[in-house]
């Protein structure tokens, strides 16, 4: 049962790729690779910068507390 469904899905994907290629030829466009969209790395980079600044502040605070007055 599951093997039949997998085979059907593979056949449909092949058909879709053939249709996409033909449409691209008709409209003179390149076909984009299908797949999951990539996550925005900008938000992750901002988070890293914020953590880095917080870590530096914490280290500075700890160092200033550990020095004898």
N, CA and C atoms as a LAMMPS dump frame, in Angstrom:
ITEM: TIMESTEP
0
ITEM: NUMBER OF ATOMS
207
ITEM: BOX BOUNDS ff ff ff
-5.0000000000000000e+02 5.0000000000000000e+02
-5.0000000000000000e+02 5.0000000000000000e+02
-5.0000000000000000e+02 5.0000000000000000e+02
ITEM: ATOMS id mol type element x y z
1 1 1 N 0.822 -1.197 0
2 1 2 C 0 0 0
3 1 3 C 0.868 1.264 0
4 2 1 N 1.789 1.371 0.98
5 2 2 C 2.622 2.57 1.073
6 2 3 C 3.567 2.666 -0.128
7 3 1 N 4.03 1.5 -0.619
8 3 2 C 4.93 1.499 -1.777
9 3 3 C 4.228 2.058 -3.015
10 4 1 N 2.944 1.737 -3.149
11 4 2 C 2.156 2.244 -4.278
12 4 3 C 2.027 3.763 -4.197
13 5 1 N 1.802 4.264 -3
14 5 2 C 1.682 5.714 -2.825
15 5 3 C 3.003 6.413 -3.122
16 6 1 N 4.095 5.831 -2.663
17 6 2 C 5.416 6.421 -2.923
18 6 3 C 5.704 6.439 -4.411
19 7 1 N 5.377 5.348 -5.102
20 7 2 C 5.591 5.284 -6.55
21 7 3 C 4.755 6.34 -7.257
22 8 1 N 3.524 6.514 -6.819
23 8 2 C 2.628 7.518 -7.428
24 8 3 C 3.169 8.936 -7.212
25 9 1 N 3.654 9.194 -6.013
26 9 2 C 4.218 10.512 -5.708
27 9 3 C 5.431 10.782 -6.603
28 10 1 N 6.297 9.786 -6.743
29 10 2 C 7.481 9.957 -7.602
30 10 3 C 7.082 10.251 -9.034
31 11 1 N 6.056 9.541 -9.532
32 11 2 C 5.585 9.768 -10.902
33 11 3 C 5.025 11.185 -11.048
34 12 1 N 4.252 11.639 -10.061
35 12 2 C 3.696 12.992 -10.116
36 12 3 C 4.791 14.05 -10.071
37 13 1 N 5.824 13.814 -9.281
38 13 2 C 6.94 14.768 -9.222
39 13 3 C 7.645 14.842 -10.563
40 14 1 N 7.855 13.703 -11.198
41 14 2 C 8.474 13.69 -12.527
42 14 3 C 7.618 14.471 -13.524
43 15 1 N 6.307 14.27 -13.482
44 15 2 C 5.404 14.993 -14.379
45 15 3 C 5.467 16.495 -14.121
46 16 1 N 5.495 16.872 -12.841
47 16 2 C 5.56 18.295 -12.494
48 16 3 C 6.839 18.912 -13.031
49 17 1 N 7.954 18.198 -12.872
50 17 2 C 9.23 18.716 -13.358
51 17 3 C 9.22 18.869 -14.874
52 18 1 N 8.611 17.912 -15.569
53 18 2 C 8.513 18.008 -17.028
54 18 3 C 7.644 19.196 -17.44
55 19 1 N 6.537 19.387 -16.747
56 19 2 C 5.649 20.521 -17.038
57 19 3 C 6.361 21.842 -16.75
58 20 1 N 7.052 21.927 -15.604
59 20 2 C 7.795 23.142 -15.264
60 20 3 C 8.843 23.47 -16.319
61 21 1 N 9.544 22.452 -16.79
62 21 2 C 10.576 22.667 -17.812
63 21 3 C 9.951 23.161 -19.112
64 22 1 N 8.826 22.59 -19.494
65 22 2 C 8.161 23.019 -20.726
66 22 3 C 7.64 24.451 -20.596
67 23 1 N 7.049 24.78 -19.462
68 23 2 C 6.568 26.147 -19.253
69 23 3 C 7.73 27.141 -19.265
70 24 1 N 8.846 26.759 -18.666
71 24 2 C 10.014 27.637 -18.665
72 24 3 C 10.498 27.891 -20.083
73 25 1 N 10.464 26.866 -20.897
74 25 2 C 10.869 27.02 -22.296
75 25 3 C 9.911 27.95 -23.038
76 26 1 N 8.629 27.777 -22.804
77 26 2 C 7.627 28.604 -23.482
78 26 3 C 7.752 30.081 -23.106
79 27 1 N 8.053 30.349 -21.854
80 27 2 C 8.093 31.726 -21.373
81 27 3 C 9.509 32.266 -21.195
82 28 1 N 10.503 31.506 -21.633
83 28 2 C 11.908 31.925 -21.558
84 28 3 C 12.323 32.353 -20.151
85 29 1 N 12.006 31.536 -19.184
86 29 2 C 12.409 31.795 -17.803
87 29 3 C 13.162 30.586 -17.273
88 30 1 N 13.979 30.825 -16.27
89 30 2 C 14.67 29.703 -15.649
90 30 3 C 13.802 29.149 -14.538
91 31 1 N 13.903 27.857 -14.324
92 31 2 C 13.121 27.242 -13.268
93 31 3 C 13.917 27.278 -11.98
94 32 1 N 13.26 27.681 -10.919
95 32 2 C 13.903 27.721 -9.608
96 32 3 C 13.876 26.321 -9.014
97 33 1 N 14.891 26.009 -8.261
98 33 2 C 14.942 24.713 -7.602
99 33 3 C 13.854 24.666 -6.539
100 34 1 N 13.109 23.589 -6.529
101 34 2 C 12.04 23.442 -5.534
102 34 3 C 12.635 22.98 -4.219
103 35 1 N 12.013 23.383 -3.149
104 35 2 C 12.463 22.964 -1.83
105 35 3 C 11.924 23.898 -0.78
106 36 1 N 12.351 23.69 0.416
107 36 2 C 11.91 24.547 1.509
108 36 3 C 12.604 25.893 1.423
109 37 1 N 11.873 26.953 1.7
110 37 2 C 12.522 28.269 1.705
111 37 3 C 13.523 28.359 2.845
112 38 1 N 14.604 29.059 2.599
113 38 2 C 15.626 29.214 3.628
114 38 3 C 15.163 30.208 4.681
115 39 1 N 15.609 29.994 5.892
116 39 2 C 15.268 30.91 6.972
117 39 3 C 16.067 32.192 6.797
118 40 1 N 15.49 33.293 7.25
119 40 2 C 16.161 34.575 7.174
120 40 3 C 17.321 34.592 8.163
121 41 1 N 18.532 34.685 7.641
122 41 2 C 19.7 34.652 8.524
123 41 3 C 19.919 35.996 9.216
124 42 1 N 19.268 37.052 8.753
125 42 2 C 19.428 38.368 9.372
126 42 3 C 18.966 38.383 10.814
127 43 1 N 17.845 37.762 11.088
128 43 2 C 17.315 37.728 12.455
129 43 3 C 18.237 36.923 13.367
130 44 1 N 18.771 35.846 12.851
131 44 2 C 19.683 35.021 13.65
132 44 3 C 20.963 35.792 13.941
133 45 1 N 21.43 36.538 12.971
134 45 2 C 22.658 37.322 13.162
135 45 3 C 22.446 38.401 14.219
136 46 1 N 21.285 39.052 14.203
137 46 2 C 20.988 40.069 15.213
138 46 3 C 20.96 39.463 16.602
139 47 1 N 20.385 38.278 16.72
140 47 2 C 20.318 37.593 18.003
141 47 3 C 21.699 37.282 18.533
142 48 1 N 22.602 36.873 17.631
143 48 2 C 23.971 36.582 18.045
144 48 3 C 24.666 37.831 18.547
145 49 1 N 24.443 38.94 17.856
146 49 2 C 25.072 40.202 18.265
147 49 3 C 24.563 40.626 19.646
148 50 1 N 23.253 40.488 19.875
149 50 2 C 22.682 40.863 21.17
150 50 3 C 23.251 39.991 22.281
151 51 1 N 23.37 38.692 22.022
152 51 2 C 23.933 37.794 23.033
153 51 3 C 25.395 38.128 23.284
154 52 1 N 26.109 38.483 22.227
155 52 2 C 27.517 38.816 22.361
156 52 3 C 27.688 40.064 23.235
157 53 1 N 26.858 41.072 22.998
158 53 2 C 26.925 42.297 23.799
159 53 3 C 26.574 42.002 25.26
160 54 1 N 25.57 41.18 25.482
161 54 2 C 25.167 40.829 26.844
162 54 3 C 26.28 40.058 27.548
163 55 1 N 26.932 39.167 26.811
164 55 2 C 28.031 38.393 27.391
165 55 3 C 29.188 39.304 27.769
166 56 1 N 29.516 40.245 26.903
167 56 2 C 30.61 41.177 27.196
168 56 3 C 30.289 42.013 28.429
169 57 1 N 29.048 42.477 28.54
170 57 2 C 28.661 43.28 29.704
171 57 3 C 28.754 42.446 30.973
172 58 1 N 28.292 41.216 30.918
173 58 2 C 28.349 40.33 32.072
174 58 3 C 29.796 40.074 32.488
175 59 1 N 30.668 39.843 31.522
176 59 2 C 32.077 39.608 31.832
177 59 3 C 32.705 40.843 32.468
178 60 1 N 32.372 42.011 31.952
179 60 2 C 32.901 43.256 32.506
180 60 3 C 32.42 43.434 33.938
181 61 1 N 31.142 43.167 34.181
182 61 2 C 30.582 43.29 35.524
183 61 3 C 31.265 42.322 36.494
184 62 1 N 31.468 41.097 36.062
185 62 2 C 32.096 40.099 36.919
186 62 3 C 33.544 40.492 37.246
187 63 1 N 34.259 40.969 36.231
188 63 2 C 35.641 41.372 36.441
189 63 3 C 35.735 42.549 37.4
190 64 1 N 34.828 43.513 37.251
191 64 2 C 34.877 44.696 38.112
192 64 3 C 34.541 44.324 39.563
193 65 1 N 33.695 43.333 39.748
194 65 2 C 33.334 42.885 41.104
195 65 3 C 34.452 42.057 41.756
196 66 1 N 35.196 41.348 40.942
197 66 2 C 36.216 40.476 41.497
198 66 3 C 37.523 41.199 41.804
199 67 1 N 37.69 42.414 41.308
200 67 2 C 38.906 43.185 41.6
201 67 3 C 38.817 43.772 43.01
202 68 1 N 39.891 43.689 43.756
203 68 2 C 39.87 44.302 45.109
204 68 3 C 39.813 45.815 45.007
205 69 1 N 39.109 46.418 45.907
206 69 2 C 38.945 47.878 45.899
207 69 3 C 40.076 48.573 46.618
